[in-house]
Amino acid sequence: MQTKLREMLKFPCFFTYKIIGLSKPELVDQIIRVIQIHIPGDYTPQVKSSHRGNYLSVSITICAKNFEQIEILYHEISQINMVRMVL
């Protein structure tokens, strides 16, 4: 899968992460903080709450210069304690 994705993308490119995490106010700030370390910029995530309000869905688009940036951010966002899934 990784090889196919690497072949499909032409850099620089826009890449959207969808992150599912606990419904805590600091979740979005922590995600943006991780992204800012690697790709500084202005980000406007789209945030939706789950039906019961236990989880947040955060969609955020970055402009990646290479595939390694995509991989690093995927790994580091996954390490945030409140994050349950990164797509």
MMTF fields as JSON, N, C-alpha, C and O atoms, coordinates in Angstrom:
{
  "mmtfVersion": "1.0.0",
  "mmtfProducer": "UNKNOWN",
  "numBonds": 347,
  "numAtoms": 348,
  "numGroups": 87,
  "numChains": 1,
  "numModels": 1,
  "chainsPerModel": [1],
  "groupsPerChain": [87],
  "chainIdList": ["A"],
  "bondAtomList": [4, 2, 8, 6, 12, 10, 16, 14, 20, 18, 24, 22, 28, 26, 32, 30, 36, 34, 40, 38, 44, 42, 48, 46, 52, 50, 56, 54, 60, 58, 64, 62, 68, 66, 72, 70, 76, 74, 80, 78, 84, 82, 88, 86, 92, 90, 96, 94, 100, 98, 104, 102, 108, 106, 112, 110, 116, 114, 120, 118, 124, 122, 128, 126, 132, 130, 136, 134, 140, 138, 144, 142, 148, 146, 152, 150, 156, 154, 160, 158, 164, 162, 168, 166, 172, 170, 176, 174, 180, 178, 184, 182, 188, 186, 192, 190, 196, 194, 200, 198, 204, 202, 208, 206, 212, 210, 216, 214, 220, 218, 224, 222, 228, 226, 232, 230, 236, 234, 240, 238, 244, 242, 248, 246, 252, 250, 256, 254, 260, 258, 264, 262, 268, 266, 272, 270, 276, 274, 280, 278, 284, 282, 288, 286, 292, 290, 296, 294, 300, 298, 304, 302, 308, 306, 312, 310, 316, 314, 320, 318, 324, 322, 328, 326, 332, 330, 336, 334, 340, 338, 344, 342],
  "bondOrderList": [1, 1, 1, 1, 1, 1, 1, 1, 1, 1, 1, 1, 1, 1, 1, 1, 1, 1, 1, 1, 1, 1, 1, 1, 1, 1, 1, 1, 1, 1, 1, 1, 1, 1, 1, 1, 1, 1, 1, 1, 1, 1, 1, 1, 1, 1, 1, 1, 1, 1, 1, 1, 1, 1, 1, 1, 1, 1, 1, 1, 1, 1, 1, 1, 1, 1, 1, 1, 1, 1, 1, 1, 1, 1, 1, 1, 1, 1, 1, 1, 1, 1, 1, 1, 1, 1],
  "groupList": [{"groupName": "MET", "atomNameList": ["N", "CA", "C", "O"], "elementList": ["N", "C", "C", "O"], "formalChargeList": [0, 0, 0, 0], "bondAtomList": [1, 0, 2, 1, 3, 2], "bondOrderList": [1, 1, 2], "singleLetterCode": "M", "chemCompType": "L-PEPTIDE LINKING"}, {"groupName": "GLN", "atomNameList": ["N", "CA", "C", "O"], "elementList": ["N", "C", "C", "O"], "formalChargeList": [0, 0, 0, 0], "bondAtomList": [1, 0, 2, 1, 3, 2], "bondOrderList": [1, 1, 2], "singleLetterCode": "Q", "chemCompType": "L-PEPTIDE LINKING"}, {"groupName": "THR", "atomNameList": ["N", "CA", "C", "O"], "elementList": ["N", "C", "C", "O"], "formalChargeList": [0, 0, 0, 0], "bondAtomList": [1, 0, 2, 1, 3, 2], "bondOrderList": [1, 1, 2], "singleLetterCode": "T", "chemCompType": "L-PEPTIDE LINKING"}, {"groupName": "LYS", "atomNameList": ["N", "CA", "C", "O"], "elementList": ["N", "C", "C", "O"], "formalChargeList": [0, 0, 0, 0], "bondAtomList": [1, 0, 2, 1, 3, 2], "bondOrderList": [1, 1, 2], "singleLetterCode": "K", "chemCompType": "L-PEPTIDE LINKING"}, {"groupName": "LEU", "atomNameList": ["N", "CA", "C", "O"], "elementList": ["N", "C", "C", "O"], "formalChargeList": [0, 0, 0, 0], "bondAtomList": [1, 0, 2, 1, 3, 2], "bondOrderList": [1, 1, 2], "singleLetterCode": "L", "chemCompType": "L-PEPTIDE LINKING"}, {"groupName": "ARG", "atomNameList": ["N", "CA", "C", "O"], "elementList": ["N", "C", "C", "O"], "formalChargeList": [0, 0, 0, 0], "bondAtomList": [1, 0, 2, 1, 3, 2], "bondOrderList": [1, 1, 2], "singleLetterCode": "R", "chemCompType": "L-PEPTIDE LINKING"}, {"groupName": "GLU", "atomNameList": ["N", "CA", "C", "O"], "elementList": ["N", "C", "C", "O"], "formalChargeList": [0, 0, 0, 0], "bondAtomList": [1, 0, 2, 1, 3, 2], "bondOrderList": [1, 1, 2], "singleLetterCode": "E", "chemCompType": "L-PEPTIDE LINKING"}, {"groupName": "PHE", "atomNameList": ["N", "CA", "C", "O"], "elementList": ["N", "C", "C", "O"], "formalChargeList": [0, 0, 0, 0], "bondAtomList": [1, 0, 2, 1, 3, 2], "bondOrderList": [1, 1, 2], "singleLetterCode": "F", "chemCompType": "L-PEPTIDE LINKING"}, {"groupName": "PRO", "atomNameList": ["N", "CA", "C", "O"], "elementList": ["N", "C", "C", "O"], "formalChargeList": [0, 0, 0, 0], "bondAtomList": [1, 0, 2, 1, 3, 2], "bondOrderList": [1, 1, 2], "singleLetterCode": "P", "chemCompType": "L-PEPTIDE LINKING"}, {"groupName": "CYS", "atomNameList": ["N", "CA", "C", "O"], "elementList": ["N", "C", "C", "O"], "formalChargeList": [0, 0, 0, 0], "bondAtomList": [1, 0, 2, 1, 3, 2], "bondOrderList": [1, 1, 2], "singleLetterCode": "C", "chemCompType": "L-PEPTIDE LINKING"}, {"groupName": "TYR", "atomNameList": ["N", "CA", "C", "O"], "elementList": ["N", "C", "C", "O"], "formalChargeList": [0, 0, 0, 0], "bondAtomList": [1, 0, 2, 1, 3, 2], "bondOrderList": [1, 1, 2], "singleLetterCode": "Y", "chemCompType": "L-PEPTIDE LINKING"}, {"groupName": "ILE", "atomNameList": ["N", "CA", "C", "O"], "elementList": ["N", "C", "C", "O"], "formalChargeList": [0, 0, 0, 0], "bondAtomList": [1, 0, 2, 1, 3, 2], "bondOrderList": [1, 1, 2], "singleLetterCode": "I", "chemCompType": "L-PEPTIDE LINKING"}, {"groupName": "GLY", "atomNameList": ["N", "CA", "C", "O"], "elementList": ["N", "C", "C", "O"], "formalChargeList": [0, 0, 0, 0], "bondAtomList": [1, 0, 2, 1, 3, 2], "bondOrderList": [1, 1, 2], "singleLetterCode": "G", "chemCompType": "PEPTIDE LINKING"}, {"groupName": "SER", "atomNameList": ["N", "CA", "C", "O"], "elementList": ["N", "C", "C", "O"], "formalChargeList": [0, 0, 0, 0], "bondAtomList": [1, 0, 2, 1, 3, 2], "bondOrderList": [1, 1, 2], "singleLetterCode": "S", "chemCompType": "L-PEPTIDE LINKING"}, {"groupName": "VAL", "atomNameList": ["N", "CA", "C", "O"], "elementList": ["N", "C", "C", "O"], "formalChargeList": [0, 0, 0, 0], "bondAtomList": [1, 0, 2, 1, 3, 2], "bondOrderList": [1, 1, 2], "singleLetterCode": "V", "chemCompType": "L-PEPTIDE LINKING"}, {"groupName": "ASP", "atomNameList": ["N", "CA", "C", "O"], "elementList": ["N", "C", "C", "O"], "formalChargeList": [0, 0, 0, 0], "bondAtomList": [1, 0, 2, 1, 3, 2], "bondOrderList": [1, 1, 2], "singleLetterCode": "D", "chemCompType": "L-PEPTIDE LINKING"}, {"groupName": "HIS", "atomNameList": ["N", "CA", "C", "O"], "elementList": ["N", "C", "C", "O"], "formalChargeList": [0, 0, 0, 0], "bondAtomList": [1, 0, 2, 1, 3, 2], "bondOrderList": [1, 1, 2], "singleLetterCode": "H", "chemCompType": "L-PEPTIDE LINKING"}, {"groupName": "ASN", "atomNameList": ["N", "CA", "C", "O"], "elementList": ["N", "C", "C", "O"], "formalChargeList": [0, 0, 0, 0], "bondAtomList": [1, 0, 2, 1, 3, 2], "bondOrderList": [1, 1, 2], "singleLetterCode": "N", "chemCompType": "L-PEPTIDE LINKING"}, {"groupName": "ALA", "atomNameList": ["N", "CA", "C", "O"], "elementList": ["N", "C", "C", "O"], "formalChargeList": [0, 0, 0, 0], "bondAtomList": [1, 0, 2, 1, 3, 2], "bondOrderList": [1, 1, 2], "singleLetterCode": "A", "chemCompType": "L-PEPTIDE LINKING"}],
  "groupTypeList": [0, 1, 2, 3, 4, 5, 6, 0, 4, 3, 7, 8, 9, 7, 7, 2, 10, 3, 11, 11, 12, 4, 13, 3, 8, 6, 4, 14, 15, 1, 11, 11, 5, 14, 11, 1, 11, 16, 11, 8, 12, 15, 10, 2, 8, 1, 14, 3, 13, 13, 16, 5, 12, 17, 10, 4, 13, 14, 13, 11, 2, 11, 9, 18, 3, 17, 7, 6, 1, 11, 6, 11, 4, 10, 16, 6, 11, 13, 1, 11, 17, 0, 14, 5, 0, 14, 4],
  "groupIdList": [1, 2, 3, 4, 5, 6, 7, 8, 9, 10, 11, 12, 13, 14, 15, 16, 17, 18, 19, 20, 21, 22, 23, 24, 25, 26, 27, 28, 29, 30, 31, 32, 33, 34, 35, 36, 37, 38, 39, 40, 41, 42, 43, 44, 45, 46, 47, 48, 49, 50, 51, 52, 53, 54, 55, 56, 57, 58, 59, 60, 61, 62, 63, 64, 65, 66, 67, 68, 69, 70, 71, 72, 73, 74, 75, 76, 77, 78, 79, 80, 81, 82, 83, 84, 85, 86, 87],
  "secStructList": [7, 2, 2, 2, 2, 2, 2, 2, 7, 7, 1, 1, 3, 3, 3, 3, 3, 3, 3, 3, 3, 3, 1, 7, 6, 2, 2, 2, 2, 2, 2, 2, 2, 2, 2, 2, 2, 2, 1, 7, 1, 7, 7, 7, 7, 3, 3, 3, 3, 7, 6, 6, 1, 1, 3, 3, 3, 3, 3, 3, 3, 3, 3, 3, 1, 1, 2, 2, 2, 2, 2, 2, 2, 2, 2, 2, 2, 2, 6, 1, 6, 6, 3, 3, 3, 3, 7],
  "xCoordList": [0.832, 0.0, 0.873, 0.614, 1.912, 2.789, 3.458, 3.574, 3.899, 4.548, 3.579, 3.956, 2.339, 1.352, 1.076, 1.001, 0.925, 0.666, 1.851, 1.67, 3.048, 4.26, 4.318, 4.716, 3.928, 3.96, 2.861, 3.045, 1.726, 0.592, 0.769, 0.261, 1.481, 1.6, 2.731, 3.81, 2.465, 3.475, 3.706, 2.756, 4.938, 5.251, 5.743, 6.377, 5.447, 4.636, 3.168, 2.698, 2.452, 1.033, 0.275, 0.852, -1.03, -1.89, -2.286, -2.616, -2.251, -2.571, -3.437, -3.082, -4.57, -5.495, -5.438, -5.548, -5.264, -5.341, -6.721, -7.251, -7.298, -8.526, -8.165, -7.712, -8.374, -7.964, -9.196, -10.023, -9.311, -10.395, -9.763, -8.801, -10.31, -9.757, -10.819, -11.967, -10.403, -11.315, -11.774, -11.019, -13.006, -13.585, -13.056, -13.72, -11.855, -11.206, -10.826, -10.4, -10.972, -10.682, -9.238, -8.978, -8.308, -6.9, -6.473, -5.335, -7.342, -6.987, -6.538, -5.473, -7.316, -6.992, -5.689, -4.862, -5.49, -4.26, -3.032, -1.995, -3.147, -2.008, -1.697, -0.528, -2.72, -2.507, -1.796, -0.814, -2.291, -1.678, -0.251, 0.621, 0.004, 1.349, 2.338, 3.449, 1.939, 2.8, 3.065, 4.201, 2.025, 2.185, 3.078, 3.917, 2.911, 3.694, 5.199, 6.01, 5.567, 6.984, 7.616, 8.754, 6.885, 7.431, 7.079, 7.888, 5.871, 5.419, 4.697, 3.47, 5.452, 4.821, 3.857, 4.098, 2.764, 1.788, 0.49, 0.368, -0.464, -1.793, -2.682, -2.807, -3.292, -4.145, -5.536, -5.704, -6.524, -7.92, -8.557, -9.139, -8.447, -9.014, -10.54, -11.147, -11.135, -12.581, -12.821, -12.243, -13.672, -13.906, -15.38, -16.246, -15.651, -17.021, -17.064, -16.139, -18.142, -18.338, -19.133, -19.97, -18.861, -19.617, -21.045, -21.345, -21.89, -23.306, -23.474, -24.282, -22.73, -22.84, -21.888, -21.94, -21.02, -20.115, -18.868, -18.149, -18.593, -17.415, -16.141, -15.038, -16.296, -15.147, -15.255, -16.339, -14.087, -14.022, -13.376, -12.47, -13.856, -13.24, -12.592, -13.266, -11.286, -10.547, -9.932, -9.125, -10.314, -9.71, -8.821, -9.247, -7.567, -6.617, -5.748, -5.248, -5.58, -4.835, -3.493, -3.408, -2.448, -1.098, -0.597, -1.185, 0.466, 1.152, 2.499, 3.429, 2.59, 3.803, 4.786, 4.405, 6.057, 7.105, 7.68, 8.302, 7.468, 7.964, 7.172, 6.438, 7.333, 6.579, 6.989, 6.172, 8.233, 8.709, 7.949, 7.687, 7.584, 6.79, 5.446, 4.983, 4.829, 3.536, 3.689, 2.87, 4.724, 4.957, 5.255, 4.707, 6.123, 6.502, 5.286, 5.064, 4.499, 3.315, 2.31, 1.714, 2.113, 1.204, 1.646, 0.832, 2.93, 3.447, 3.316, 2.861, 3.712, 3.709, 2.292, 2.039, 1.379, -0.018, -0.595, -1.358, -0.236, -0.718, -0.249, -0.896, 0.866, 1.44, 0.752, 0.988, -0.088, -0.817, -1.767, -2.533, -1.71, -2.446, -3.955, -4.557, -4.563, -6.021, -6.444, -7.63, -5.496, -5.819, -6.088, -5.339, -7.158, -7.541, -7.264, -7.023, -7.296, -7.1, -6.671, -7.148, -5.756, -5.333, -5.507, -4.982, -6.241, -6.463, -5.847, -5.908],
  "yCoordList": [-1.196, 0.0, 1.255, 2.205, 1.246, 2.401, 2.707, 3.872, 1.671, 1.863, 2.477, 3.381, 1.998, 2.538, 4.007, 4.824, 4.343, 5.726, 6.605, 7.706, 6.121, 6.868, 7.137, 8.224, 6.165, 6.309, 7.238, 7.918, 7.271, 8.069, 9.565, 10.394, 9.901, 11.3, 11.993, 11.431, 13.221, 14.088, 15.253, 15.929, 15.489, 16.494, 17.779, 17.762, 18.91, 19.055, 18.752, 18.915, 18.309, 18.003, 18.273, 18.309, 18.461, 18.594, 17.198, 16.338, 16.981, 15.679, 15.924, 16.723, 15.239, 15.424, 14.231, 13.076, 14.547, 13.535, 13.636, 14.733, 12.496, 12.467, 11.765, 10.621, 12.47, 11.985, 11.828, 12.735, 10.678, 10.43, 10.403, 9.673, 11.201, 11.248, 11.567, 11.868, 11.492, 11.802, 13.248, 14.127, 13.485, 14.827, 15.682, 15.866, 16.19, 17.074, 18.36, 18.311, 19.503, 20.774, 20.892, 21.593, 20.24, 20.371, 19.441, 19.535, 18.554, 17.622, 18.351, 18.047, 19.291, 20.013, 20.785, 20.795, 21.429, 22.183, 21.274, 21.652, 20.089, 19.164, 18.668, 18.521, 18.409, 17.972, 19.076, 18.817, 20.295, 21.418, 21.651, 21.957, 21.516, 21.705, 20.725, 21.115, 19.461, 18.454, 18.815, 18.732, 19.214, 19.569, 20.794, 20.835, 21.793, 23.034, 22.766, 23.494, 21.752, 21.423, 21.068, 21.45, 20.342, 19.835, 20.691, 20.843, 21.248, 22.057, 23.284, 23.289, 24.323, 25.53, 26.15, 26.137, 26.69, 27.344, 27.599, 27.301, 28.146, 28.389, 27.212, 26.85, 26.62, 25.457, 25.722, 26.287, 25.305, 25.438, 24.056, 23.67, 23.315, 21.966, 22.002, 22.92, 21.001, 20.814, 19.822, 18.735, 20.21, 19.386, 19.037, 19.906, 17.747, 17.279, 16.405, 15.643, 16.533, 15.73, 14.471, 14.478, 13.398, 12.164, 12.341, 13.302, 11.42, 11.488, 11.65, 12.462, 10.897, 10.972, 11.988, 12.237, 12.575, 13.601, 13.067, 13.83, 11.77, 11.189, 11.37, 11.352, 11.542, 11.612, 12.816, 13.339, 13.24, 14.281, 13.697, 12.867, 14.145, 13.838, 15.129, 16.145, 15.086, 16.27, 16.007, 15.091, 16.807, 16.722, 17.934, 19.073, 17.671, 18.762, 18.476, 17.365, 19.489, 19.342, 20.048, 21.193, 19.343, 19.897, 19.973, 19.372, 20.7, 20.698, 20.014, 20.612, 18.754, 17.955, 18.145, 18.203, 18.24, 18.385, 17.034, 16.916, 16.009, 14.675, 13.634, 13.975, 12.388, 11.311, 11.117, 10.713, 11.4, 11.239, 12.142, 11.74, 13.364, 14.248, 13.605, 13.678, 12.985, 12.323, 11.202, 11.072, 10.399, 9.28, 9.749, 9.219, 10.744, 11.252, 11.816, 11.517, 12.634, 13.216, 12.134, 12.199, 11.149, 10.05, 9.395, 9.161, 9.107, 8.451, 9.353, 8.904, 10.615, 11.5, 11.866, 11.98, 12.048, 12.319, 11.097, 11.234, 9.904, 8.66, 8.537, 7.868, 9.178, 9.088, 9.998, 9.865, 10.914, 11.792, 10.926, 10.132, 11.084, 10.215, 10.157, 9.092, 11.254, 11.296, 10.751, 10.519, 10.551, 10.1, 8.599, 7.819, 8.217, 6.807, 6.227, 5.027, 7.079, 6.587, 7.732, 8.859, 7.427, 8.404, 7.764, 6.682, 8.436, 7.934, 8.91, 8.697],
  "zCoordList": [0.0, 0.0, 0.0, -0.74, 0.84, 0.955, -0.381, -0.763, -1.096, -2.384, -3.389, -4.134, -3.42, -4.346, -4.047, -4.964, -2.775, -2.398, -2.786, -3.307, -2.534, -2.876, -4.379, -4.799, -5.183, -6.637, -7.149, -8.159, -6.461, -6.91, -6.652, -7.407, -5.6, -5.206, -5.948, -6.137, -6.364, -6.978, -6.026, -5.63, -5.661, -4.651, -5.276, -6.331, -4.619, -3.404, -3.693, -4.819, -2.655, -2.823, -1.53, -0.444, -1.676, -0.509, -0.055, -0.871, 1.257, 1.83, 3.057, 3.924, 3.131, 4.249, 5.193, 4.782, 6.462, 7.523, 8.15, 8.331, 8.48, 9.27, 10.569, 10.571, 11.669, 12.975, 13.853, 13.946, 14.492, 15.44, 16.831, 17.071, 17.735, 19.082, 20.111, 19.785, 21.364, 22.463, 22.374, 21.957, 22.767, 22.692, 23.846, 24.865, 23.653, 24.627, 23.905, 22.752, 24.556, 23.886, 23.411, 22.434, 24.062, 23.693, 22.553, 22.094, 22.088, 21.017, 19.756, 19.219, 19.282, 18.042, 18.21, 17.299, 19.351, 19.591, 19.55, 19.005, 20.121, 20.124, 18.717, 18.362, 17.916, 16.529, 15.749, 15.052, 15.869, 15.144, 15.617, 14.803, 16.902, 17.444, 16.802, 16.441, 16.658, 16.029, 14.571, 14.106, 13.854, 12.438, 12.287, 11.387, 13.152, 13.077, 13.22, 12.648, 13.958, 14.136, 12.794, 12.519, 11.965, 10.708, 9.493, 8.578, 9.489, 8.36, 8.914, 9.015, 9.272, 9.819, 8.807, 7.6, 9.333, 8.475, 9.215, 10.403, 8.509, 9.07, 8.714, 7.544, 9.713, 9.496, 10.037, 11.118, 9.274, 9.685, 9.636, 8.622, 10.73, 10.729, 10.753, 11.305, 10.153, 10.247, 11.383, 11.407, 12.311, 13.497, 13.583, 13.485, 13.77, 13.953, 15.2, 15.481, 15.924, 17.126, 16.784, 15.882, 17.513, 17.31, 17.842, 18.551, 17.493, 17.878, 19.393, 19.844, 20.161, 21.62, 22.24, 23.444, 21.421, 21.925, 22.606, 23.25, 22.479, 23.122, 22.298, 22.844, 20.992, 20.095, 19.169, 18.913, 18.675, 17.661, 16.411, 16.487, 15.279, 13.994, 13.516, 13.348, 13.298, 12.891, 11.515, 11.355, 10.533, 9.193, 9.006, 9.2, 8.622, 8.457, 7.234, 7.055, 6.405, 5.159, 5.267, 5.711, 4.854, 4.844, 3.397, 2.498, 3.188, 1.897, 2.12, 2.661, 1.696, 1.908, 0.774, -0.395, 1.133, 0.131, -0.286, -1.342, 0.554, 0.221, 1.023, 1.95, 0.656, 1.288, 2.746, 3.573, 3.057, 4.428, 5.389, 6.523, 4.963, 5.82, 6.149, 7.288, 5.169, 5.383, 6.402, 7.312, 6.254, 7.173, 8.595, 9.562, 8.708, 10.033, 10.761, 11.935, 10.061, 10.71, 11.089, 12.165, 10.231, 10.566, 11.875, 12.769, 11.975, 13.181, 14.413, 15.465, 14.285, 15.448, 15.898, 17.097, 14.967, 15.351, 16.056, 17.012, 15.588, 16.211, 17.66, 18.466, 17.993, 19.346, 20.356, 21.557, 19.903, 20.826, 21.655, 21.108, 22.952, 23.874, 23.591, 23.724, 23.213, 22.999, 21.631, 21.399, 20.74, 19.381, 19.386, 19.975, 18.728, 18.622, 17.247, 17.12, 16.192, 14.839, 13.935, 14.072, 13.0, 12.001, 10.637, 10.372, 9.784, 8.413, 7.442, 6.231]
}
